């Protein structure tokens, strides 16, 4: 009974370690001045033994090992030898893009693979990570001036495509500068916000330009009307002033003619 229980428990743990998908994540995110550690390597992850300088891979010998599950026993496939001395080797500087070395730390957690067995003249490097694998990032000493100084990236799979989750991590020795910080960028619809300034600016300019012109035109019209009314009033006054002497002279002449006629009749 106890053996059956142990077998079922080991099978359950192995299924948990194997993750929830069949995909594999490759090289993780690169963060300058950060180190990556793994405390639990999941079933399906793959490690490649890279030959040291001056050594080359033995022809026909695979340099990969895999974290496997053999009936509940989680372990790395073994390799006795991978590399041999290369007398023709010429020291060349690698032009590959920079990457963070991943360190597997000892762990007593059952159901996961631990540190791969050492192979002479090689350096083991994890090249494929099973879905569900977590990588622990931590800023190196002297480059932890800004928080957060540590984060976790997880290998996930959506629609058959594996990917690493984003990191919110900046490793720097400058506590004030944030120009190089690359936190996760939230995806938001900013089309409406970006459209507002392009509309408001022309409207503001139009209002500030048109209103003074309208005020000037209205002022000119009002002043013109007032000036015309004033000129008309003055013309009327002048005509009235001119007509008064003419009327008085006419009356006087008529009076003299009437008096002369009366004298003639007498």
Secondary structure, 3 states (H helix, E strand, C coil): CHHHHHHHHHHHHHHHHCCCCCCEECCCCCCCCEEEEECCECCCCEEEEEECCCEEECCCCCCEEEEEEECCEEEECCCCCCEEECCCCCCCCCCCCCCCCEEECCCCCCCCECCCCCCCCEEEEEEEEECCCEEEEEECCCCECCCCCEEEEEEEEECCEEEECCCCCCCECCCCCCCCCCCCCCCCCCHHHHHHHHHHHHHHHHHHHHHHHHHHHHHHHHHHHHHHHHHHHHHHHHHHHHHHHHHHHHHHHHHHHHHHHHHHHC
